[in-house]
Amino acid sequence: MTEANTVTPQHKPRPMVDLLVSILLPSIILMKFSGEANLGATNALILALAFPVCWGLFELIQYRKFNFIALLGVVSVLLTGGIGLLKLDPQWLAVKEAAVPGVIGIAVLVSTRTRYPLIRTLLYNEKVINVARVQERLQERGLVDIFNQRLSRATYFLAGTFFFSSVMNYIVAKWIVVSPAGTEAFNEELGQMTLVSYPMIAIPSMIMMMGILFYIWRTIHGLTGLKMEEIMAQQPKG
C-alpha cells in the first residue's frame, strides 16, 4: 500500500524576506504613495497592509501548523487597517500596538499553569534543542525538577520581553502617530512608526530572546554536563 506524498515543508527562517515584506515595502508605500497624486491614503493603506497579511497567511498555509503568534500578527495588521479605514482616533492605534505583545506576554504566563508552556514552543523545542538527549541526561541525574524550576524562571524572563515590547510600542505609537486616521499624514506617520519600531523594539527584543536562550543553554550545560554540540538540535542537511 502506497502512502500519499503529503510531507509538509519544514519552516526555514527568512529574516531578510520578513524584513522586506513586513517592514520596508509597507513603509515605503505608506510614506511615498499616500498622496492624492499617487494611490491616495486609503488605497496606499490597503496595499501596504496587504503585504504582511498575505505573507503571514502564506506561511500559515504553507507549513500547515497553527502558530498563535503568527496568527496574532496577521490580526494585528488587520486591526491597523481597520483603524485607518474606519478613521478611528489614533489613540486606538497605540492601544492596539501595546495590546498585541501584551496578550502574548499574558499567554506565556498563563501557559505555565498548563501542560504546554509556551517557552517549550518558542525556545525549548526539538528545532532548537536536542530535547530527548537533554531529558534523558536529566532523568539519569535526578535533576528534572530542578531544571523545570529554572525553565519556569526563563518563562518569566520571556514574558518580560513581550511586556517590554508592549510598553515601547505604546510609547512609539503615541510619539509618532498624531494625525487623524484616513489621511495622508496618518499613513506617513504609520510608515515612520513601522521603520522606527524595528531598531527601537524588535532588535532589543531579539537580543533579550538570545539572552534567554543562552540562559537555558547554560542551565542545561550545568545540570547535564553536555557540550554545546550535544545540546543544540542537529539541523538537517540539504
C-alpha positions in Angstrom: 0.0 0.0 0.0 1.5 3.3 -1.1 1.3 6.3 1.1 0.4 9.6 -0.4 3.2 12.1 -0.6 1.9 14.7 1.9 5.1 15.8 3.5 4.8 19.2 5.0 7.7 21.6 4.1 9.9 22.4 7.0 9.8 26.1 8.0 13.1 27.9 7.4 13.6 31.3 8.9 14.0 34.0 6.2 14.7 37.2 8.1 15.6 39.3 5.1 12.3 38.4 3.3 10.4 39.1 6.5 12.1 42.5 6.8 11.3 43.4 3.2 7.7 42.2 3.1 6.6 43.2 6.6 8.5 46.4 7.2 10.3 48.0 4.2 7.7 47.7 1.4 4.7 48.7 3.6 6.7 51.7 5.0 7.8 52.9 1.5 4.2 52.6 0.2 2.7 54.5 3.2 5.3 57.3 3.2 5.8 57.8 -0.6 2.5 56.8 -2.3 -0.3 58.1 0.1 -0.7 61.4 -1.7 -3.8 62.1 -3.9 -1.4 62.3 -6.9 -0.4 58.7 -6.3 -2.5 56.0 -4.7 -4.4 58.1 -2.2 -4.5 57.5 1.6 -7.0 54.6 1.5 -5.5 52.6 -1.4 -2.0 53.1 -0.1 -3.0 51.8 3.3 -4.8 48.7 1.8 -1.8 47.9 -0.5 0.8 48.4 2.3 -1.1 46.1 4.7 -1.7 43.5 2.0 2.0 42.6 2.0 2.3 41.4 5.7 -1.2 39.9 5.7 -0.6 37.8 2.5 2.9 36.8 3.7 1.6 35.8 7.1 -1.3 33.8 5.7 1.1 32.1 3.2 3.4 31.0 6.0 0.4 29.6 8.0 -1.0 27.7 5.0 2.4 26.6 3.6 3.6 24.9 6.8 0.1 23.7 7.9 0.8 24.3 11.5 -1.2 26.6 13.8 1.0 29.3 15.1 -0.6 31.5 17.8 1.9 34.3 17.5 1.9 34.4 13.6 -1.9 34.4 13.6 -1.9 37.3 16.2 0.5 39.2 13.9 -2.0 38.9 11.0 -4.8 40.0 13.2 -2.7 43.0 14.4 -2.2 44.1 10.8 -5.9 43.8 10.0 -6.7 45.8 13.1 -4.3 48.5 11.9 -6.1 48.6 8.6 -9.5 48.8 10.3 -8.4 51.8 12.4 -7.2 53.6 9.3 -10.1 52.7 7.0 -12.7 53.5 9.7 -10.9 56.7 10.6 -10.8 56.0 14.3 -8.9 58.1 16.9 -5.1 57.4 16.6 -5.3 56.6 20.3 -6.7 53.2 19.3 -3.6 52.5 17.3 -1.4 53.0 20.4 -3.7 50.7 22.4 -3.6 48.1 19.6 0.2 48.3 19.4 0.5 47.7 23.1 -2.2 45.1 23.3 -0.7 42.5 20.8 2.6 41.8 22.6 0.8 42.3 25.9 -1.6 39.5 25.1 1.4 37.2 24.1 3.1 38.0 27.4 0.0 37.2 29.4 -0.4 34.0 27.3 3.2 33.0 28.2 2.5 33.4 31.9 -0.9 31.6 31.7 0.7 28.7 29.8 2.9 28.0 32.8 -0.3 26.6 34.5 -1.0 24.2 31.6 0.6 21.1 30.2 2.0 23.1 27.3 4.1 26.1 28.5 4.8 28.4 25.6 8.5 28.6 26.3 8.7 24.9 25.2 7.1 26.0 21.9 9.2 29.1 21.4 12.7 28.2 22.7 12.9 24.8 24.4 11.8 22.7 21.4 13.2 20.0 19.1 14.1 22.5 16.4 16.5 24.4 18.7 17.4 21.9 21.5 18.1 18.1 21.4 15.3 17.7 23.9 15.3 13.9 24.0 19.1 13.8 24.9 18.7 16.5 27.5 15.7 14.9 29.2 17.5 11.5 29.2 20.5 13.0 31.0 18.4 15.0 33.5 16.5 11.8 34.4 19.7 9.9 34.9 20.9 12.5 37.3 17.6 13.1 39.0 17.6 16.8 38.1 14.3 17.0 36.2 12.5 19.0 38.9 15.4 21.5 39.3 15.5 22.0 35.5 11.7 22.6 35.4 12.1 25.3 38.1 14.7 27.1 36.1 12.7 26.7 32.9 9.8 28.4 34.7 12.2 31.2 35.6 13.1 31.6 32.0 9.4 31.7 31.2 9.0 34.9 33.3 12.0 36.4 31.5 10.3 35.6 28.2 7.0 37.2 29.3 9.1 40.2 30.3 10.4 40.7 26.8 6.8 40.9 25.5 5.8 43.3 28.2 8.8 45.4 27.2 7.6 45.4 23.6 4.1 46.3 24.8 5.2 49.4 26.7 7.6 50.5 23.9 5.0 50.0 21.2 2.6 52.3 23.0 5.2 55.0 23.6 6.4 54.9 19.9 2.8 55.0 18.6 1.8 57.9 20.8 5.0 59.7 19.9 4.9 59.3 16.1 1.2 58.8 15.0 -0.7 62.0 15.9 -2.6 62.8 12.7 -6.3 61.8 12.1 -6.7 58.2 10.6 -7.5 58.0 6.9 -5.3 60.9 6.0 -2.0 61.1 4.0 -0.2 62.3 7.1 -1.6 59.3 9.2 -0.2 56.9 6.6 3.2 58.6 6.5 3.4 58.5 10.3 2.4 54.9 10.3 5.2 54.1 7.9 7.7 56.0 10.1 6.4 54.1 13.1 7.0 50.8 11.4 10.6 51.7 10.5 11.4 53.1 13.9 9.9 50.1 15.7 12.5 47.8 14.2 15.6 49.3 15.8 13.9 50.5 18.9 11.8 47.5 19.7 12.4 44.4 17.5 16.2 44.3 17.8 16.3 44.8 21.6 13.6 42.1 22.0 15.6 39.8 19.8 18.7 40.4 21.9 16.6 39.6 25.0 15.4 36.3 23.4 19.0 35.4 22.6 19.9 36.1 26.3 17.1 33.8 27.5 18.2 31.1 25.1 21.8 31.4 26.5 20.4 31.1 30.0 18.6 27.9 29.0 21.8 26.5 27.4 23.9 27.4 30.4 21.3 25.8 32.7 21.3 22.6 30.6 25.1 22.5 30.4 25.4 23.0 34.2 22.9 20.3 35.0 23.8 17.7 32.4 27.4 18.3 31.5 26.5 18.1 27.8 28.6 20.1 25.4 27.2 22.7 23.0 27.0 20.3 20.0 25.2 17.7 22.1 22.7 20.2 23.4 21.8 22.0 20.2 19.5 20.3 17.7 21.1 18.8 14.6 20.0 20.7 11.5 19.0 18.5 8.5 21.5 18.7 5.6 20.5 19.6 2.1 
